[in-house]
């Protein structure tokens, strides 16, 4: 067990983050920023509504793709950094007292779960 957990390419439950969530968030935010900017510039320039919307949608699509690339590159950088960090700083062995405490806690949790199921 370590302090730094790296998200694997598996499905997670209990609210843990999926591996591609940061890239999708960056992609969405950049796409919306491109859409809003193109919309605002088109309105300021007094362009026709159809032209404004087409350009805004095109800008949104392009910015979303660029955002996805940037987000994926960021994820790769963070993942490489965390792997290097973990390799450079291995987690030390736990003292025996702490191991016994963790085992006692796990046994206690298992007993509680069995009692809940029995009730």
N, C-alpha and C positions, 0 to 999 in steps of 0.2 A: 504494500500500500504506500502511496506517496502523496505529498502535498499538492503536486501539480498533476492533474489528470488531463490527458489529451483525448479529445473527442474522436472516437473511431467512426468509420463509415457503417454504423449499425443503427437500427432504430432504438431510440431511447424512450423510456417512459418516466413518469414522476417528474415532469417538467424540465428534464435535461435538454440542452440545446442540440439540435440536429447539426451535423457537420457543415452543411451548406447554408445555414441561416444567415450568417454575416454577409455572405456574397449576395444573397437574395435581397437583404435589407438595403445594402449599398446600391444594388441595381435598381430597386424600386425608388429609393430616394433620388438618385441621379436622374431617373426617367421622369419623375414628377417635377424636379427642378427644371429640366429641359423643356417640358411641356409648359410650365408656368412662365418661364422666360420667353419662349417663343410666342405665347399668347399675349403677354404684356407688351412685347416689342411690336407685334402685329397691331394691337389696339392703339398704341402710341403713334404708329405710322399710318393709321387710318386705312388699313387694307380691308378688302371685302371679307366677310365672315367665313366663307368657304375656304379662301386662301389661308386665313389665319388658322383655322382648324386643321387643314391638311399639313401645313408647316409645323404646327404644334405637335401633331401626332407623329410626324416624321422625326422631329427632334426628340420626342419621348422615346421612340424605338431605338434611335441611335444611342442616346444617353443611357438607356437601360442595358444595351449590349456592352457599352464601354464600362458601365458600373459593374456588370457581372465579371468582366475581365479583371478589373481593379480589385474587386472583392476576392476573387479566387486567388489572385497573386498575393494579396494580403494574408489570406488563410495559409497559403503555402509557406510564406515567410514566418508566420507565427508558429506553425507546426514544426518547421526546421529549428527555430530558436528553442522551442520547448524540448525537443528531442536532444539537442546539444546540451541544454541546461541540465536535463536529467542525467545525461551521460557524464557530465563533468562533476555533478554533485550526487553521487549515489546515496540512497536513503540508508542511514546506519541501522544496524541491528538493534532491536528493542531490548531493553533490560528484561531480565526474567520476571521481575515483579510486575512490570507493565504488561508483559505477555500473559501472565496469570490473571491480571485484572481484565484484560480484553476477553480472555476465555470465559471468565466468570460472568462478564456482562453479556456475552453471546449466549451462554447457557441460560441466564436469567431471561433474556428476550425470547429464547425458544420456549421456555417454560410458560411465559406469559401468553405466547401465541397458542400453545396447546390448551391452556386454560380458557382462552377466548373461544376457541373452536368447540371445546367441550360444553361451554355455557350456552 
